[in-house]
Amino acid sequence: MPQRMLQFVTIGGRMPKKRPVEVRREDFVEIYGDYIDARAREQASRCSQCGVPFCQSHCPLHNNIPDWLMLTAEGRVEDAYRVSAATNNMPEICGRICPQDRLCEGACVIEQSGHGTVTIGSIERYLTDTAWEKGWVEPVSPHRELPLSVGIIGAGPAGLAAAEQLRLQGWQVTVYDRHDRAGGLLIYGIPNFKLDKSIVARRTKRLEDGGIEFVLNCDVGTDISFAKLQRKHQAVLIATGVYKARDLACPGAGEPHVRAALPFLIENNRRDLGDKIQADTAEGRDVVVIGGGDTAMDCVRTAVRQGANSVTCLYRRDAANMPGSKRETRNAREEGVGFEWLAGPKAIHNDKVRAERMHLGARDKSGRQNPEVLKGSDFDVRADLVIKALGFTPEAMDTLSPDLMLTRRDTVKVNPLTFETNISGVYAAGDIVRGASLVVWAIREGRDAATHMHGYLRDLMAANMKAAAA
């Protein structure tokens, strides 16, 4: 049999082609094309099949990446897809939006040796997109129906992953969400140029077709009480995510032209979905986005597409310490976004941000260097729209249940092994436990919580049967 792997010595790494900058700046279509079959096989063959696969260990889901790369290189695409889907409820979504450069691809051995990483995310996307096209994606179909029910609060990635895993076991699953569409930040937070919404919609339709009930436009704690959910379901999962924006602490932070990132992104996604939205856009305006994470990159690139006059990202650390994906930062630069590194807002005026230069000083407990102001370094950036993208914190959870124990960060406190809260039969997973994090971590925790919820429900059903027989 010919050697199909370890081709990195003769074949260079190649991402799928990006749409030309001058074209993609004008719309919200995904910027990356798809691999053709031959290109996917070629790029998969670059894998070195490491004895210790660091790509797998650096993936929160511990996907069997070397196995499905080898199967792809051999042309066994359906088998490769099934290996990929065995550990991931949304592989084509992770393939599009995961920051692979700091997860699997960043840990790739041949990347570390200077040969350029295997393009894992793009191959992952190719496999599942091909599976949908060929009809290999099977419906959610439990082997048997079980009588107990689960209520899941939140239709984001953690909630959807848990719902699928529990439904596959046969439990009756209902997902509640405050929005009018399922998907959470996948549908409303992430722009179309990274994740087309039809990709999310086909996932949620598959779950609905598999017997999962969705109750939308339902804010648990307001439209229905948490106590009522507990009476209706034998187990409950809290997977609400974190939506409260961190605020700016400078004069002018409360001005009308200062906006939070998430409402700005939600409004734009609603427009793309065909909803009539009255809010202003960035068209013709000078925009400053404050922050350095992936949400900030979503905002600057959205502002470009809305027709902003200028777009500047203001970040208090340097490019090397930016928490967002380097790939997304590079895409933003290509699209005309300006970056002011080591700079933070001092005051916000009607038509400008007064900023000040920083330098990186002593390290904090996390090991990151703290930004410190350089006195007398003030400068101005034109801005008649300022978007704060400083991260997210949990909303007040006492509106859900005053009995729920929280951490010092106001996230839900759980048993770290079982994801059960201090309330029996109530579990929590995703950002509401971890804090604002990655979609792939939300999927992982949703799956893990579902495993322990399945055990809890199975024991409860056995106890009920025993009591009925006595």
N, C-alpha and C positions, 0 to 999 in steps of 0.2 A: 504493500500500500504506500503511495507516495506521501512524503512528509508535508502535511498541510499546515502545521503550526510553526511557531518560532520564526515567522517570516519577517520579523521586524528588522532584521539585518539587511534585507534587500528592498523592503516595501516601506515607504514612509507613511506616517499617519495623515489621514485626510478626513476632515469633517465634511458633512454634506454641504453643498454650495449654499451660500446665503444670497438672498435677493439683493439686487443692486441698491445701494444706499439711497440714491435719488428716487427710487421707486418705493421702497419700503417706508420712507419717511412720510409718504402720502396716505398710507392706509394702516389698518390694524390686522392685516393678514400675517400669519406666522412667517418668520423671516428665513427659517431654514427649510431647505428642500428635503426630500427623502432619498435614501440610498436606493439605487437599483440593486437587484439581487446580486449581481457580480461584484459590485463595490462592497456590499455588506460582507460577502464571503471573504473578499480580499482583506478588508480591514480586521475582521475577526481572526484571520490567520496570523496576524501579527502577535497574538497573545503568546506569552512564553510558557504558559501552563506551569506556573510556579508550584513548588512543593508546599510552600506556605503562601496562599493567595491573599496578599494584603488588600487587594481590591475588595474581596469578599468580607474581610474582617473590618474594613472601614465603611462598609455599607450598613446602615442601621438595621436593615432587614436581613442582612447576611445572605443576600442572593447568591445562588450558585453560579457566579459569573464565568469562571473558567469553563464550566461544563457547557453552558449555552453558547459560549464563544466557539468552542470546538465543534459543537453540533452545527452551528451556522457555517463555519468554514467548510464542513463536510457536505453542505447543501441540505442538511436535515432540518429545515426551517420549522416545520410543525413540532418536531421533538424539542427544538430549542425554545420555541414559544412556551411549550408546556412546562419545561423546567423553569423558565422565567416566571410564569404565572403561579407556580407552586408556592412561592414565598412572597408574592406581591399582588395585592388586589388591583393595582392600577399601574402596571409597568410602563405603558405608553405615556402616562402622565408624568411619572418620575423621570422617564427618559427625556421629557421636554423641559421640566422645571427644576429638577434636582441640581444643586451646585456641584456637579461631578468633579470640577477642578479642585474642590477641597474635600471630596469624599473618595469614591472608588478610583476615578482617573488620577487624582492627585497622589494616591498611594500606589499606583501601578509601578511595578518593578522596572519595566523598561523606560518609563518616564523618569524614574530616579537615576537610571543609568545613562540618560541623555539621548535616548532614541525616539522620544516622543510617545505619549501615552496611547494605549488602545482607546478608540472612541466608543467607550462602553455605552454611554447614554444614547447615542444616535443609533447604535445597533439594537439596543433594548426597545427603542421606539419603533424601529423598522420591523422587529419581530411581531409586536402586538398589532401594529397597523396592518401588517400582512395577514395576521390571524383573523382580524375583523373582516378584511376583504375576502378571505377564502372561506369564511364561515366556520373557523375552528374554535371560536370563542363560544363555549357551551353555556346554556342557561343555568341559572342558580336552581338546582334541583335536588332537594334533600331526599335521602333514601326512605325516610319515614317521617311522619308528622308527629310532633310531640305537643302535649297539651298546654304547657306553661308558656307565658308570654314575657317579652322584654320590651321596655320602653327606652328609647335612646333619644337623648336631648342634644340635638345638633346634627345637621346633615353635611358636615364637613368631612375631610378625609378620615379622621379617627372614627367618627360615628358611622360612616359608610363602610369602612373596613370591618368594624365590629359587627355591623348588621349582616354583612355577607357571611362572615364566619359563623355567626349564630344561626342564621337561616339554613346554612348548609348542614348543620347538625339537626335541623328539624324544628327548632323553636319558632314560636310565633313572634314576629318582630314588627314594632311600630316605631318609626322615626319622626320626631317632632322638630320643626325648625321655624324660626321667626320670619324667615324670608319667603318669598313666593315661588322660589325655585330651589331645588336641592343642589348641594355642592359646596356650600359655605364659601370660603375664600377662593376655591377652585373656580367657582362660577362668577363671583362678584369682585374678588380682590386682585386676581392675576389677569393682566391684560391679554387680549386676543393674540397679540403678536408673539406671545410666549406659549399660549395654550388656547387653541380654538375651542369655543364653548360646546360645539357639537361633540367633541371628544368626551367632555364631562357628561353631556346629556345622554349619550348612548350607554354610559356606565350606570347612571341612575335608572334609566329605563330597564336595563337588564335586571337590576335589583327589584324593581317594581313588578316586572314580568315574573320574577321568581317568588312572588308572594309577600314581599316586604311592603308594608303600608306606610305611606308618607302623609303626614298631617302638616301641611304648610300654612304660612301666615298664622302661626301659633306660637306665641311667646310664653313659654312655661314660666310660671310665677306671676303672670299677668292674665293671660287668656285662660289658662288652666292652672290649678294649684299643683305644687309638687306633691302634696299629700294625696291628691286625687290620682296622680300618676302611680304613686306607691300602692294605692288600693286596687288600681286596675291591672298593674303588672307585678309579676313575681320577682323581677329584678329590674333595676334601672341603671343606665349608664349616662353619666354627665360628660358630654363631649362638646361643650359650647365654644371652645376657643377663647381667645382674648382679643377684645375689640376696643378697649379704652386707650385712646392715644396719649402718649407721654407729651407733656406740655413744654413750651419754651419758657424760660425764666429771664426775660429781658423786657425793657420798656417797648410798648407797641405790640406785644404778643397777642393781645386781644382785639386788634384792629380787624375790621370786616374783611380786608383783603388777605388775611392770614387764615389758611385753611388746613385742616387735618388731612393726612394722606388718604385714609381709607374712604371717606365720603367722596373725595375727588375721583378715586379709582372706581368706586361703585357706580357713580353717576355715569362715567364713561362706558363701563361695561353694560349698563342698562341701555344706553343709547345703541350700542352695537347689537344688543339683543332685540331692538325694535321698540323699546319703551319710549314714551314721550317724556323727556326730562327738560325742565325749564331752567336749571342752574347754568350759570355762566361757564364758559370754557377758557382755555388759555390762549385762544386765538387773538393774535395781534398784541399780546402782552409780554412784558419782560418778567420772566419767571425765575424765582430762586427756590430751590428745594434744599431743605436743611436736613442732613442725615447722610449716612454712608452704607446702608444696608440694601437688600434686594428690593424692599418697598420703595426706597428713594430712587433706585434705578428704574422701577416701574413708573414712578411719577415723572421723572425727567423725560423718559422716552414717550410717555403718553402726551406730555405737553408739546413735544416736538411735533407729534402727529396731529395735534389739535391746531397747529399753525401758530405757535408762539413766536414772537419776534426774536427773543433770545431765551436760552435756558442755561442756568448755572447751578451746579451742585456745590453746596458749601459744607465741608466736612472738617471736623476739628482735629482729626488725625491725618497721617499721610496715606498715600495709596497702598503701601505695604501692609498697613494695619486696618484697611477697610474691611468691614465684616461681610459685605456683599460679594457675589460671585465676580471674579475677575473677568470672566467671559462676558457677563452682562455689562460690566463697566466698559470693556472694550467696544461692545456694540453701541453703547451710548455715545462714546467718543466719536465713533465713525459717523453717527447720525447728527453730530454737530453740537453736542452738549459740552459746555465748558466746566472745568473743575477748579475750584479753589481749595487746595489742600491746606491742612493746618490752619484753618480759619473757622471762627465761630461768630454768631450774631451778637452784637452789643446792644443794638436798638433797631427797631423797625419803624420806618417812616412811610408816608403815603407813596413815595415813588422810588424808594431805595432801602437797602439794608446796610446799616453801618456795621461793619464787621471788624474783627481784630485778629491779628496773627497769633498763632500758638507755637509752642515747641513741646516736645515730648519729654516729660520729667520722670520722676520716680515711678516705679511699678506699683500697682495696687495688688490686692489679695489674689486677683485672678491672673496676675502676671503681665497684664497690659500696662503700658506706660500711660500715665495721666497727662492729658494736655494742660499746659499752663500758659497763661496769657503773656504775650510780649508787650510790655508797656510802650505806649506811644506808637503802636503799629496800626492804628485805625485806617480803614479804607472803605470806600463805598461800592456797592454793587447795585445797578439799576434793578428795580423790582416793583411792579404794581400787582403782582400776585406772589405770595409766599406760601409754600407748602411745607408743613412740618412733618417729617418722616423719621421720628426719633424712637420708634418702637411702640410696643403695646403692652398694656397691663390688664389684669382681669377687671371686669365690671363687678359691682357690689353683689356678692353671692348671697347676702342675707335676704334678697328678694326671692331667691329660689327656696332656700330653707335656712332658718336661723340655727338649726341644730347641726349644720355641716361644719366640721372643723377645717380651718384654713391654716396655711403656713404664714410666716412673716411677710411673704411677698403677695399674700392674698390669693394664692393659688389653692386649689383643693388639696387637702392633705390625704394621702392614701397610703396603704400598706405597699411598700415599693416592690414587693414580690407578687402580690395578688391584685393590686389596683383597687382593692375594696376601701371605701371610706369608713369613717367611724359609725356610719349607719348601716346596719346589717342589710345585705342585698342591694346596696347602692354602691356603684363603682364609678370611677372617673378616669379619663385618659386623654392624651393629646395636650395641646397648649394650656388647657385649664389646669393641668397638673405640672407640666414641664416649664411653663412660661412660653413666650413667643419663640417658636422654633421652626423647623423645616417640615414640609408635608410628609417626607419619608419617615420622620420620627413619629408623626401623628398616626400614619398607617401602622407602623410597628406597634405602637402602644395600643391602638384599637384592636389589633389582632391578639396581643397578649392579654388584654383585659377580657376579650371574648373567650379565650381559653379557660380562664378562671371562672367566668360567669357560667360557662357550660358545666363546669364541675359543680358549682353551687346549685344550679337548677336541677342537675341530675340527682344530687343528694336530696334536694327538696322534694322532687317527684317520688323518689324511693321512700322517703319518710311519709309522704301523703298516702302512698299505696299501702304501706305497712299499717298506718293508722286506720285506713278504710277496711282493712282485712281483720283488724282486731275486734 
